[in-house]
Amino acid sequence: MKLKDIYKFLDEISPFSLQEEWDNSGINVGINEKIERIYLSLDIDDSVIEKIKPNSLIITHHPLIFKGIKKVNFNSFSTKYLIKLIQKNCSLIAMHTNFDKTHLNNYFAKKILEIEGIQEDFIFYSEVYMKFDKLVNLVKEKMKLKYIRVVKANDFIKRVAVTTGSGMSLLDQIKADCFLTGDIKYHEAMDVKARGISLIDVGHFESEKYFADALYDDIKDMEIEIIKINSSNPFSLI
């Protein structure tokens, strides 16, 4: 299957034109026009590179390249894996902020948390009408988490907002009693609590690791082998 045909199909289900100005979704590496198989992964890491076969395409959520590359070596994330992809004659397409808007937030809220609602740009809203502690336990149960960071600003939640990955830059847009997102910093938590909004930190990796599943549902009928793999969370608990 040709790379340009795969790109066209992806653009139809989640238009790349929807991405933010600072984003770099689309073809990050396009060195092999003929694609023998497709891999789906949140990111690239050493384990992912080892698994992919030559002449393949890998579709990731996060772009491998965000900014201009001034030098190529093995000491940085982008160039290390760029070299390895070239050595394997593999291409890479990233589906990042465009996919957040069209698929991932919705998939995470509805399929994983089993919360019904509506998507508004980067934010998924749901009317939940439940106690905060019950909502926390629901999130922990559905995400299979033993511990979770929270900021409790109120006992009862009428409306919840969900943004996978890192969503604290959207705080001024949040119109809900509780915000579920990741990468929450200390002073951001203080700010949110002062505003009377509760927080549930669903983690960056933890909330976006479902990227491969969300995309697979829409492309599984393509006439090419599609393999779901995933990068590992760089953080661990000890």
N, C-alpha and C positions, 0 to 999 in steps of 0.2 A: 504494500500500500504506500502511496506517495505522501510525503510529509505535508505538502501543500493541501492535499485533500483532507488529511486529518485536522489540520489547522482550521480549514474552512468549516468542518463539521463542529469543532469545538466552539468556534466563533458564533455559530448559529444557536447553540444551546446556552452559551454564556458569553455575550458579546464583549470582546476585548476593549471596545470603545468605552465601556462602563468603568474601567479601572481609573483610580485616582491619578492625578498628574505626577505625583512622586513615585508611582509604582512602575514596575518594569515587567508586567505580564506579557505573554506572547512567546515568540521563539527566542530563547536566550542563546541556544546553541543549535545551529542548523547545518550540520556538516554532511549528513547522509540523506539524500532525497528519497531513497527506497527504504521503507521501514519494514522490518520482519516481525516485530512484536512490540507491544506497548507495556510499560511498567507504570504503576501509579504509586506515588509516595508523597508524604507531607513534605519531606526535605531530602537532601542527599547527605549521606554520611558514609563512613568506610564500609559498613555492612551492606548498604544499598549498592555501592559501587562494585563490591565483590559479587553480588547476585546477578547483576544485569549482564546479559550476553551481548556480544558485538552486533552492530547494525540495528540497534534498537532505538526506540524513543522512550524517554522517561518524562512523564507529566507530573510536576510537583506543584504544591500549593504556593510555597514561597519561591520567589525568583532566585536563581543562583547568582545572578549579576544585578545589582541595584544601581551602582554608579560606574563611571568610566574606569577602566583598568589601565593603570600606568606601567605596571610591570607584572610579569608572570613568573611565579615561583611556587614552591610547595609549602610556604609558610603562612598562607592565608586561606580562608575558607573557600572563597570564590575560585581563585586560580588553581588551587590544589585539585579540586574536582573538575574544573574545566579541562585541565591537562589529561586527567584520567578518562573523561568522556571522549576527548579527541582520540586518545590512544585506542579506545574501543569502537571508534567510528559511530558514536551515539549522539543523538540530538536531544534537546530538552526544551519543553514548553512549560511555562509557568502560568497557572490560573489562580491569581491572588485576589485582589480587591474586587475584580469583576465577579469572581465565583462566590465571594462572601455575600455580595448583594443578591445574587440569583439563586444560590444553592445552600451554602454551608451553614449559615446561621439558622435558616429554616429547617435544614436536615437535623442539626444538633438539637434544636428545641423540640421539634415534633417527633423525630424518630428515636432519639436517645432519652430525652427528658420526658417525652410523651406529654408535652404541653401544647395545646392548640392555641393559635393566635394568628397574627398577621406580620408580614415583613415590611418595614419602612426603611429603605436604603440599607444602612449597616445594622439597623436595630430591629430585633424581633420583639413584639409586644404581646403579652397575654394577660387576660383577666383571671387571676388565680383564686382570690378570696380565700386565703388560708393563713394560719398562724406562721410567723417567721420560722420558728423551730421546726414545724412540720415541713415547710418548704426546703429547709436545709437538709433534713433527713431524706426527703425525696431526691434531691440532687445527689447526695452521697450514695444512696441506694442505686440510682440509675447509672451513675458514673463509676460505681464500684470503688468508691474512695473510703478509706478508713478515717482520714482526717481532712478537714477543709477549713480554710481561713474565711472568717466572716466579720462583718461590722454590723452590729444590731442597733439600728436607730429607731425601730418601731416594732411592736409586738405582732401586728397584723398587717398582712400584705394584700392589697387589692389588685395592684397591677405590677407586673414584673417586666423588665427589659433584659434582653439577652444579646450579647455581642461576643462571638467566639474570638479567641486570640487575645489581642490587646486593644481594649476599647475605651480606656479612660479619657482619651482625647475627645470623646463624644459626650462627656459629662454634661455640658451645657445644653445638649439636645435631649437629654433623658427626661421623659415625662412618665415617671413610675415611682412606686414606693421602694422598689428593690431593683438593683442592677447586678446581673450575672455577667462577669467578664474575667479577664486574666491580666497578669503583669501589673497588679495594683501596688503602688508605692505607699510608703508610710504617710507622707503629707497629703497624698490624694485621698487616703482613707480618712484622715482627719477632716479634710474639706467636705467630703461626702456626708460624714456623720453630722457635721454642723448644718448641712442642708436638709437633714432629716430623711436621708435616703439610706436604706440598708444595702450592704454589699455581700455578695457571695463570690469568692475568688475561685472560678472554675479552672484556672490554669491556662496557659497559652497552649502548650503541647496537648494537655488533657482534653481541651475542647476542640482542637483542630485535628487531632489524630484520625478523625472520621472522614477526612478529605477523600481518601481513596474509595471508601464505601459510597460516599455521596456521588462522586463522579462516575463510578462503575455502573450505578443504576441507569445512567443516561447513555452510556456508550457500550454496554455489554453486548449489543447486537451487531456491532461493527464486524466486518469480515476480516478480522485479524486477532491473533492471540493477545489477550489482555491479562496481565498478572498484577495482583495487588501485593505490594510489599510496603514496608514502612520504616522510616528512620526511627532512631531511638531517642528518648528524652535525655538530653545532656545532663539533667539534674537527677540526683538520687537521694533518698532519705536514709540516714544512718543513725 
